[in-house]
Amino acid sequence: MCARQYYSYPTQTSVQIRLESGMNFPAVTICSGNPFRYDKIRMPLNYYIVQNNISSDPTSMTYFQSVSAMFNFILELFNENNIDQIRSYGFQLDDILLNCTYNGIDCLHNSNKVFVESISITLGNCYTFNAKTLTQSLYKINDIEKGLILENGLVLTLYINSELYTPIYNYGIGLTAMVHDNVQLPLVKSLGNHFQPGMEHQIIYRKSEVTYLGSPFTPCTTTISADMQALYSTLFGDAQYDYSQSICYELCQQTYIYQQCQCVLPVYFYIKSLMINDQLISVNACYIGTEQEMCAYRAKQTFVNNISLQVKSCIRCQQQCQIVTFDTDITALKGPTTAQKQFLYQSVFSQNTTIPLQADFQTNYDSYIDNNYLKLTVICGSQYVTTYQEKTVYTWTALLSDIGGQSG
């Protein structure tokens, strides 16, 4: 009876609230509200359209023809491993970031070190502050600049440059941002929040952790598969991200699609490698408007509606052994004020800024700043962390004690 109870591996969850005054500040990922700068992509896109006999006059194409051609142009570059060229068409951090401070510490002039660049077909270039890397130590909440600090936390002042947006109807004007763990790949498309210009936004976060014991109690894993590591290395630069069950399921789904259609659907990520029959192979994305794309969507529909197929295909996608989440409260004030606009014009835009500006900015700066100014502050709401930790109920020592007691 005692052995049967022990080998059922019973567990219980211990809930604690602990003070963590030296905790790491979380990672914060920001993405432009539009994936590509129109002044950068327009000419190479028109050349692609003419060279591939899509149209002899790109200006005469319908809206949907133009959008399909643009994404096929980007997909062709990706299939040919021209990722840097794709990045060059998106918004660079220097195009939108006016100022950056963390607890008073300047993070604007070393932004290439404190921000990790990533890329997505739907979001374009994204930038993550305080992701774990091999070369940069993480900021902690008690890292502060010496002297007077006017604003705590991460403070990003941005000029989103909406006049340079590529005209795509399903994209709004503003910024997409997400607070996440330093070792968590950001699923910004599905979990990010949208922030509009003309406002000063504030995110207040509180941290929670869930920890599982692992086998034989609760199956979980920290193992990063070869295709997951390939995804991280290709798209997320120096970031050192942990295993993600969500990413594992996405790769699993794309593997099934590839096996059916010989291409993948890069809706969330540019997936370049997959594990097929225990081997890492290179794969290409499906082009829009082709039979391969239709095949891929049919395969996806089959996969998401067949639970037994998912269980059979995704057996490696076990639960993460640790899950870190951040509950957030988001508030906003209107901004900037008239005084702030004058200050920005005199101290920032009149200087040798990297921000691309319209030709008539000097005479119409008031309107341009109203349309493009956006401030985002991320601060810690509590130094207490709520932890949910799985613990054993019946230990080996307890088993031996019970056996000894029963045998006299």
C-alpha positions in Angstrom: 0.0 0.0 0.0 2.8 2.4 0.9 4.7 1.6 -2.3 1.6 2.1 -4.4 1.1 5.5 -2.8 4.7 6.5 -3.4 4.8 5.4 -7.0 1.6 7.4 -7.8 3.9 10.4 -7.3 1.4 12.7 -5.5 2.2 16.4 -5.4 0.8 19.6 -4.0 1.2 23.2 -4.9 2.9 25.6 -2.5 1.9 29.2 -2.9 4.2 31.9 -1.5 4.7 35.6 -1.8 8.3 36.5 -1.4 10.2 39.8 -1.4 12.7 39.9 -4.3 14.2 43.4 -4.1 17.1 42.5 -6.5 14.9 40.9 -9.2 15.8 41.4 -12.8 13.8 44.0 -14.7 11.7 42.2 -17.3 12.3 42.3 -21.0 10.3 44.8 -23.0 9.7 44.3 -26.7 8.5 47.1 -29.0 7.5 46.9 -32.7 6.4 49.6 -35.1 2.7 49.7 -35.9 3.7 49.1 -39.6 6.2 46.5 -40.8 7.9 48.5 -43.6 9.0 52.0 -44.5 7.3 52.8 -47.8 10.2 55.1 -48.9 12.6 52.1 -48.5 10.5 49.3 -50.0 8.6 51.0 -52.8 11.3 51.1 -55.5 12.7 47.5 -55.0 9.1 46.3 -54.8 8.2 48.0 -58.1 11.3 46.5 -59.7 10.3 43.0 -58.4 6.8 43.4 -59.9 8.0 44.4 -63.3 10.9 41.8 -63.5 8.5 39.0 -62.5 5.9 40.0 -65.1 3.3 40.6 -62.4 2.5 44.0 -64.0 4.2 46.4 -66.3 2.7 49.3 -64.4 2.7 48.7 -60.6 0.6 51.9 -60.0 -2.3 50.3 -62.0 -2.5 47.2 -59.7 -5.4 46.8 -57.3 -4.8 47.1 -53.6 -4.9 43.4 -52.9 -2.6 42.6 -55.9 -0.1 45.1 -54.5 -0.2 43.7 -51.0 0.2 40.1 -52.3 3.1 41.2 -54.5 4.8 42.9 -51.5 4.6 39.9 -49.2 5.7 37.5 -52.0 8.7 39.9 -52.5 9.5 39.6 -48.8 9.0 35.9 -48.8 11.3 35.4 -51.8 14.0 37.4 -50.0 13.6 35.2 -47.0 13.6 32.0 -49.0 16.9 33.2 -50.5 18.3 34.0 -47.0 18.4 37.7 -47.6 17.2 38.5 -44.0 19.4 41.6 -43.7 17.8 43.1 -46.8 14.3 42.5 -45.3 15.5 44.3 -42.1 16.7 47.2 -44.1 13.1 47.9 -45.4 11.7 48.0 -41.8 11.8 50.7 -39.2 15.2 50.9 -37.6 15.4 51.8 -33.9 17.1 55.0 -34.9 14.1 55.9 -37.0 11.7 56.0 -34.1 13.6 56.3 -30.7 14.0 59.8 -29.4 15.2 59.0 -25.9 15.7 56.0 -23.6 16.4 55.9 -19.9 16.3 53.2 -17.3 16.1 54.5 -13.7 17.9 57.5 -15.0 20.6 55.5 -16.8 21.0 56.5 -20.5 20.1 53.6 -22.8 19.8 55.7 -26.0 23.5 56.0 -26.9 24.2 52.3 -26.3 20.9 51.1 -27.8 22.8 48.6 -30.0 23.9 46.8 -26.9 20.8 47.0 -24.7 18.3 46.2 -27.4 18.1 42.9 -29.3 16.7 43.1 -32.8 14.2 40.5 -34.2 12.1 40.3 -37.3 8.6 39.1 -38.2 6.6 39.0 -41.5 3.6 40.7 -39.8 5.4 43.2 -37.5 8.6 43.9 -39.3 11.6 44.8 -37.1 11.1 44.5 -33.3 13.4 45.5 -30.5 13.8 43.9 -27.1 15.2 45.8 -24.1 16.9 43.6 -21.4 16.7 40.2 -23.1 19.3 37.7 -21.8 22.4 37.7 -24.0 25.9 36.3 -23.7 27.5 39.8 -23.8 25.2 42.1 -21.8 24.3 41.7 -18.1 20.6 42.2 -17.2 19.3 45.3 -15.6 17.9 44.8 -12.1 15.2 46.9 -10.5 17.7 48.4 -8.1 20.2 49.5 -10.7 19.9 53.3 -10.6 21.8 56.3 -12.0 23.6 58.5 -9.4 22.1 61.8 -8.8 18.6 63.2 -9.4 16.2 60.7 -11.1 13.1 62.3 -12.5 11.5 59.1 -13.9 11.8 55.5 -12.6 11.7 52.3 -14.7 12.2 52.1 -18.5 11.1 55.3 -20.2 11.0 55.3 -24.0 10.2 58.5 -25.9 9.4 57.7 -29.5 8.5 59.5 -32.8 6.7 56.7 -34.7 7.1 58.3 -38.2 3.6 57.3 -39.4 4.1 59.4 -42.6 6.6 56.7 -43.7 4.1 53.8 -43.2 3.5 51.4 -46.1 -0.2 51.7 -47.0 -1.7 48.5 -45.8 -5.3 48.7 -44.6 -5.1 46.2 -41.6 -2.3 48.1 -39.8 -3.0 50.9 -37.4 -0.9 53.8 -36.3 1.2 53.4 -33.2 3.3 50.9 -31.3 2.9 47.3 -30.2 4.7 46.4 -27.0 5.0 43.4 -24.6 6.5 42.9 -21.1 7.9 39.4 -20.8 10.6 37.3 -19.0 14.2 37.9 -20.0 14.6 34.3 -21.4 11.1 34.2 -23.0 10.7 34.6 -26.8 8.1 37.4 -27.1 4.9 36.4 -28.9 4.1 40.0 -29.6 1.6 39.4 -32.4 -0.7 37.5 -30.1 0.2 38.8 -26.6 1.3 42.4 -27.2 -0.6 45.5 -26.4 -1.3 48.4 -28.8 -0.4 52.0 -27.9 -1.5 55.0 -29.9 0.4 58.2 -30.5 -0.4 61.5 -28.9 -0.3 59.8 -25.5 2.0 59.1 -22.6 1.4 55.4 -21.6 2.4 53.6 -18.4 2.7 49.9 -17.8 2.9 48.8 -14.2 3.8 45.1 -13.8 3.8 42.4 -11.1 5.7 39.1 -11.4 4.5 35.5 -10.9 6.3 32.2 -11.2 5.1 28.7 -11.7 7.6 25.8 -11.2 7.1 22.1 -11.8 9.1 19.2 -10.4 9.5 17.4 -13.7 9.5 13.7 -14.3 8.2 11.4 -12.7 5.9 13.9 -11.0 4.7 16.3 -13.8 6.2 15.8 -17.2 8.1 19.0 -18.3 11.2 19.9 -20.2 13.8 22.5 -20.7 15.3 20.9 -23.8 15.5 23.2 -26.9 15.2 21.2 -30.1 17.4 21.8 -33.1 14.7 23.6 -35.1 13.7 25.8 -32.1 17.4 26.8 -31.7 17.6 27.5 -35.4 14.6 29.8 -35.2 16.1 31.6 -32.2 19.5 32.0 -33.9 18.0 33.2 -37.3 15.5 35.7 -36.1 16.5 36.8 -32.6 20.2 37.6 -32.8 22.1 37.2 -29.5 19.1 36.6 -27.3 19.4 33.4 -25.2 15.8 32.3 -25.0 14.6 29.2 -23.1 12.4 26.3 -24.3 8.9 27.4 -25.1 5.9 25.0 -25.4 4.0 27.5 -27.5 6.9 27.7 -30.0 7.3 23.9 -30.0 3.6 23.6 -31.0 4.0 26.2 -33.7 7.0 24.3 -35.1 5.1 21.0 -34.8 2.2 22.4 -36.8 4.5 23.8 -39.5 6.2 20.4 -39.7 2.9 18.8 -40.5 2.1 21.5 -43.1 5.5 21.0 -44.7 5.0 17.3 -44.9 1.7 17.8 -46.7 2.6 20.8 -49.0 6.4 21.1 -49.1 6.3 24.7 -47.7 5.5 26.5 -44.4 3.2 29.3 -43.4 5.3 32.1 -41.8 2.3 33.8 -40.2 4.1 34.5 -36.9 7.8 33.7 -37.6 10.0 33.2 -40.6 10.7 29.5 -40.1 13.7 28.4 -42.0 14.5 25.0 -40.5 12.4 22.0 -39.3 13.0 18.6 -37.8 11.8 16.0 -40.3 12.5 12.4 -39.5 14.9 13.4 -36.8 17.0 15.5 -39.2 17.2 19.3 -39.4 16.3 20.4 -42.9 15.9 23.8 -44.7 12.4 24.7 -45.7 10.8 27.5 -47.7 7.8 29.7 -47.1 4.6 29.3 -49.2 4.0 32.1 -51.7 0.7 34.0 -51.4 -1.9 33.2 -54.1 -0.4 29.8 -55.1 -1.7 26.3 -54.9 0.9 25.6 -52.3 -0.5 28.3 -50.0 -4.0 26.8 -50.4 -2.7 23.4 -49.6 -0.9 24.8 -46.5 -4.1 26.4 -45.2 -6.0 23.2 -45.7 -3.3 21.3 -43.9 -3.4 23.8 -41.0 -7.2 23.5 -40.7 -6.9 19.7 -40.6 -4.2 19.9 -37.9 -5.9 22.4 -35.6 -9.2 20.5 -35.7 -7.7 17.0 -35.0 -6.6 16.7 -31.4 -5.4 13.1 -31.8 -3.2 14.2 -34.7 -1.7 17.0 -32.5 -1.0 14.6 -29.6 0.7 12.1 -31.9 2.7 14.7 -33.9 3.7 16.9 -31.0 4.8 14.4 -28.3 8.0 16.3 -27.7 6.1 19.5 -26.8 5.9 19.0 -23.1 5.1 21.7 -20.5 7.8 24.1 -19.6 9.4 23.4 -16.2 9.1 27.1 -15.2 6.7 29.7 -16.4 7.2 33.4 -15.6 4.3 35.8 -16.2 3.7 39.5 -15.6 0.3 40.9 -14.7 0.1 44.5 -16.0 -2.0 47.6 -15.5 -2.0 50.1 -18.3 -2.9 53.7 -18.0 -2.3 56.8 -20.2 -2.3 60.6 -20.3 -2.6 62.8 -23.3 0.7 64.3 -24.5 2.8 66.1 -25.3 2.0 69.5 -23.9 2.7 72.7 -25.8 5.8 73.2 -23.7 7.0 69.6 -24.4 6.6 70.1 -28.1 8.6 73.3 -28.1 11.3 71.5 -26.0 11.4 68.5 -28.4 11.7 70.8 -31.4 14.4 73.0 -30.0 16.5 70.3 -28.2 16.0 67.2 -30.3 14.6 67.8 -33.8 16.7 71.0 -34.4 19.9 69.0 -33.6 21.6 66.4 -35.8 19.0 63.7 -35.2 18.8 60.3 -36.9 15.0 60.5 -37.0 13.9 61.0 -40.7 11.7 64.1 -40.9 9.3 65.4 -43.6 10.5 68.3 -45.7 8.0 70.7 -44.1 8.6 69.6 -40.6 10.1 72.9 -39.5 6.9 74.9 -40.4 4.5 72.2 -39.3 6.3 70.5 -36.4 3.4 71.0 -34.0 1.1 68.8 -36.2 3.7 66.2 -36.9 4.6 65.8 -33.2 0.9 65.5 -32.3 0.6 62.7 -34.8 3.8 60.8 -34.0 4.8 61.5 -30.4 4.5 58.4 -28.1 5.9 57.9 -24.6 6.0 54.5 -22.9 7.0 54.0 -19.3 7.4 50.5 -17.8 7.7 50.3 -14.0 7.7 47.6 -11.3 4.4 47.7 -9.3 5.6 45.4 -6.5 8.9 43.8 -5.4 6.9 40.9 -4.1 6.8 37.8 -6.4 3.9 35.3 -6.2 5.3 31.8 -6.6 3.4 28.5 -7.3 5.8 25.6 -6.7 5.0 22.0 -7.1 6.2 19.8 -4.2 6.2 16.2 -3.4 3.6 14.9 -0.9 5.1 11.5 -0.2 8.9 11.4 -0.1 11.2 8.4 -0.2 12.1 9.0 3.5 8.4 8.9 4.4 8.0 5.6 2.5 10.9 3.9 4.3 9.5 5.2 7.6 6.0 3.8 6.9 7.5 0.5 5.8 9.5 0.3 9.0 6.5 1.2 11.2 4.4 -1.5 9.6 7.1 -4.2 9.9 7.5 -3.4 13.6 
